[in-house]
């Protein structure tokens, strides 16, 4: 049967990962930055195998779930009502939440009443929407991936991935229940977009196999939603992962599949598909006119994008990304002098807090120097790696560096700067 806590978590549809995220966020808001809970303790709490936990867990749980800790650790009756059912008890809960918030405030921790009551509001949402999902909720889930996309350049991929997966798990629970076709299609679409975000994070971390697996899941969800344009976007993203970590020939094939799925609809995904095709062809040594034809098609599609599409880093195609990718294609064609002003232009559009793309652009600039001065190119690439915060020295950065090292002529492979650069990137993942 378990505790009232267990019943409340089932009501919310929270598994361990979502619970942990909420617990840590609440703990931080109350001034306990180190508070965390292991999965064994979580399971003991749900089963009622242990009594009331030690401080600060009772305060954290009370604020998080809008219910006194004493009640949460009682055994749930057969039809537990995990939220307080009368005004007197409700007032007691509110008083307790505000007491905790005020105590934290007195200790110098900023906690607002809104923060303290947020968990109660979420619980009420669940009660009100039992058996159905409102348009408001569907719209919230549709925005979830966009919100993560906005954080993509400034948040370390592992940290962002944790939040993406917690929301993905919650969507999965919503999809396990029978839903009207319209609602299921909306949830599947949101799931596909979150799966794409998970793949973007995994790709940045160097976990390219997992990234491709998540993109496969994203395509299944897009197909379940009956959204061929979203399926095309997924394949364009698949082509990008393959371009960075796999065969340029397969990347070209994936880009062709994306173009087929997207047809004449245009949009950011189509622009990305043509750009990936151009970059893959450049790496494969295709004739210049063939590569330029793909670049021209990508340019025409990008020019037609809306302002919103040109500011979305994950599901749209920003001007700065497009300029950088055009420069990358030129660099791959050994036209580094033409690429350089484009790279400099792209860099000026990034904020100092943005890490990943600017580092990749600077690595492209170093690669452009490689045919002229191997030693200087290796030094520039090494500086890019060293200037990055440790949490951003991810797999994609290392993959770029490894590719650059393999392009070094054999006669220069023993240069100290080249050896140092190779050691920084480490071996290729198996």
N, C-alpha and C positions, 0 to 999 in steps of 0.2 A: 504493500500500500504506500509506504514512504511518508515523508514529512509534508507539511503544508508547502515548504519550499519546493519540493519535488512537484507537487500539484501545480504550483504557480509557474514553474519552468515549463511544464508540459503545456499549460495554458498559453504561454508566450511562444512556444515552439523553439525554445533555446536549447542548443546542445552546449557542450563544454566550451568550444571556441568562442561562441557568442557570449556566453556567461562570463568567460575570462576577460574578454574585451570590455564588457560593461563594468565588471568588478574593478579592473585596473583604472578605467577612466573615472569612476566614482571615487576610488581611493585617492587618486591624484587631486581631484577637486576638493577633497576633505583634508588634504595635507599629508597623505601617506604615500609618497612616490614609490616606495619599494614594495608595497603590498601586492601579493599575488597568491594564487591558489593552484595547487597541483590537481591533476585529474583524480587521483585516489581520494584526496580530501573532498573534492567535489562529489564523488560517488558516495562517500560516507555521509556527507551532509544530506544528500537526496534520500538515502535509505534510513537515516536516523540512527546510525550505528554509534554516534558520539553525541554528547550533550551540547549545550550552548558553547560555541567557539570562544576563544580568547579575544580580547581587544586587539586591534580595532575592528575585527570582522563584524561584530554585531551592528556597529554604527554604519559601516559601509553597506551592509545588506539592507538595513532599514531604509537608508536613503535610496538605494538602488531599486528596491522593489516596493517601496511605499507601504511597508508592513513591519510591525515590530519584530525584532529578532526572536523574542520569546515565542511569539505565535508561529513564526516560520519554522522553528525546530520542533513544534508539536507534531504528533502523528495526525495525518489528515483523516477526517471522517470519510465514509464511502463516497459521498458526493460533496467533496470539500468546496466551500466557497472561499477562495483564497484572497478575495478582496473583502474589506469590511463592509457589512451589509446595513448598518444603521448609522444614523447621524452621530450618535455619541462616540462610537468606536472610531468613526472617520475623523472626528475632531481630535481624538487622542492621537491618532497617527499623524495628523498634520502638525499637532503641537510637538510631537517627538521629532519629526523631520526638521522643523524650524529650530528646535532646541539644539540639535546637532549642528545645523548650519550656523547658528549664531555662535556656538562654542568654537567652531572652526574659525569664524570671523574674528573672535576675540583673540585667538592665537595668531592672528596675522595672515590667515588663509582666506582668500576671496572666494566665497561660496554664496551665490544668490539663492533666493527662495525658488526661483525658476529652476535652477540646477537641482535643488533638493527635491523638487516635486516632479521632475521630468519622468522618473521611472513609474510613478503612479499614473501619469498621463498615458504612458505607453501601455500599461496594463489595461487601462480603460479602453484604449483603442482596440485591443484584442477582444475584450468583452463585447463591445459595440459591433464589431465586424465578424463575430463568430458566425460561420456558415455563409458569409458573403464577403466580398471585398469591394470597397467603395472606389469610385473613380479617383478620389483624392489619393488613396493608397496606391492604386495602379500608377498614377502620375509620379508619385514619390519614388516608386521602384524604377520607373523609366528614367528618372533623373539621376539615380544612384551612380551609374557608370560615368555620367558626365561630370559629376562632382569629383570622382576619383581621377578622371582624366585631367581636371584642372590642377590636381596636386602632383601629377606624374613627374614633372620636371624638378620639383623642389623637395619631394619626399623620397627617402631611400626606398628602393624597390621592396626589400623584405618587410619593412614597416607597412607600406601601402598594401602589399599582398595579404597581410594578416587581416586587415579590415575588409578587403574585397572578398576573401574566403568566408568570413563570418556572415556577410550579407548573402553570399551565394548559398550557403547552407540554409539560411532562413527562407530564401526563395524556393529551394528544393522541398522544404517542408510544406510550403503553400501549394506546390504543384502535386503533392501526393494525394491531395483531396480532390474529389470530383468538382469541376468548375465549368461554368458556361463556356462555350467555344471562344467568345470574345475575350473573356477574362484569362483563359488558358493561353491564348495567343499573346496577350500582353505580358503575362508572366514569363512565357518562353522567350519572348523578345528581350525582356530585361535580363533574363538568365544568360542569353547569348552574349549580350553586351558586357556583362560582368565577367563571363568566361574569357572574352577578348582582353579585358583589362588584366585578368590573372595571367594570361599568356604574355602580354606586354611586359609585365613585371618579371615573369620567369625568364623571358628572353634577355632582359637587361641583366639578370643575375647569372646568365650563362647556362641555365637549365633548359636548353633548347628542345630536348626530347619531351620534357614535361610541357613546355610551351606548345609544341605541336599537338600533344594529346589534348590540351585544353582548347586549342583551336578546333580540333575535331569535335569536341563536345559542343563548342559554340556553333559549329555548322549544324549539328543535329538539332540544337535548340532553335536555330534560325529556320530550319526546315519545318520543325514542329509548329513554329509561328506562321508558316506560310509566307515567308519574307525573302524572296530571292535576292533583293538588293542587299539585305543583311548578310546572306550567305556569300554574296560576292565580296562584301567587305571582309568577311572572315578569310576568304581565299587570298585576298590581297595581303592581309596580315600574315597569312601562312607563307606567302612568297617572300615577304620581308625577312621572316625568321630563317627561311631556307637560304636566302641570299647571304645573311651574316654567318651562318653556321654550317651550311651544307653545300650542295653543288649548285653553281650558277645555272647549270642546265635544268635542274629541277625547279629552281626559282623561276626560270623563264616559263616552264610548263605550268607552274602554279599561277603565275600572273596571267597566262593565257586562259586558264580556267576561270579566273576572276573576271576577265574581260567578257568571256562568254556568258557568265551568269548575269553580269550587269547590263549587257546588251547596249542599247543606245540611250540608257537612262541618264548617263553622265554622273556627275557628283564627285565627291572627294575620293571615294573608293576607286572609281574608274581612273581618276588622275594618278592615284598611287599605283594602280596596277600597271599603267603605261610607264610610269617612272621606274618601277622595279624591273620591268622588261628591258628598258634602256640600260639600266645599270648592269643587269645580268649579261646582256649582249656585249656591253663594253668589256666586261671581265672575260667573256668567251672569245674576244677578238673579232667580233663581227665587223663588217665594213662600216665605215663612218656614216654613210648615207642611211643605213638601216637603223643605227642607233639614233641618229638625229631625227628620223621620222617618228620614232617613239617619243622622243623628247618634245617634238612639236605637238604631237597629240596630247601629251600630258599638259603642256603649256596651255593649249586651247581649253582643255577641261578645267584647269585650275583657274584660268581667267574668268570663267563663267560661274565660279562658286560664290555663294552668298557670303556676307560679312561673318555670319555666325560660323559657317563652315571653315572660314579662313582664320578663325581664332581657336578652334578646337584641336588640341594637340594629338588626341587619340582617334577620334571618329571623324574629324574633318581633316583638313590639310592646310596648315598655316603657311603664310608667305615665307617665313624664315626657314621652315623645313623644306619647302619647295626649292628655294634658292640654294640651300645647302646640298640637296640631292642632285640638283642640276650640276652644281660644281663637282660633286662626287663622280658623276658620269664623265665629266670632262677630265678629271684627274685620272680615272681609269683608262681613258683614251690617250694618256700621256700629254694632255693639254693643260698642264698645271698653271701656266701663265694666264690662260683665260679663266681658269677656275679661281685664282687667288682673289680678285676683286669681289667676286660673288661670295666667297667664304668670309671675307672681311665685312661685307654688307650683312650677311646673315648673323654674324657674331654680335653686331651692334644692336640687334633686335632682342637679345636675351638679357634677362635681369641677372645681377650678380648671384642671386640665390639659386638660379637654375644651373644644373650641373651636367646632366648626361649629354644632351645635344651639343653644347659648346665644346665639351671635351672631344667628342667625335669629330667635330669640325676641325679642331686644332690638330687632331691626328691626321685628318685628310690633308691639312696644310703641310704637315711634316712629310707625308707621303709624296706630296708634290715636289719636295726638295730632294727626295731620294735619288732620282736620276742624275742630279747635279752634284750633290755632296752627301754621301752616305753617312759620314760621321756627324754632320750637322743635323741631318734628318733624325738620326737615332737620339741625339741629345734633346731635340725638340720634343720628340715623342716621350722620352723619359720624364721631361719636365711636366708634360701634361698629366702623366700618371701620378707623379709626386705631388702636384698641386691639388689633386682631388682629395676630398675627405675620404677616409678609409672605407666608409659604408657605401661610397659610390664607385669604388674600384671593382666594378662588377664584371661579369662574364663578357658582356658585349664590348667593353673597353679592352679587355684582354684579348678577345678574338680579333679586334682591329689590329692590336699590336702584333699578335702572332702572324697575321697575314702580311703585315709590313715586313717583319723579320724574314719571312719566306721569300720576299721579293728582293732581298739584298743579294747582290752578285756574290758568287762564291769567293771571289778574290778579296771581298771586304768583310766576309763573315767572321773573321778573327779580330776585327777591331774591338777594343775594349768597350766602346759605347754601344756597339751592337750586342755584345755578350751581356752587358748590363740590362739592356732593354729586353732581351729574350728571357732573362731570369725573372724580371718583374712580371711578365705575362704568365709565366709558368707553362706547364705542358698543356696540350689540347685535351679537352675532356674526352673521356672514352665513350 
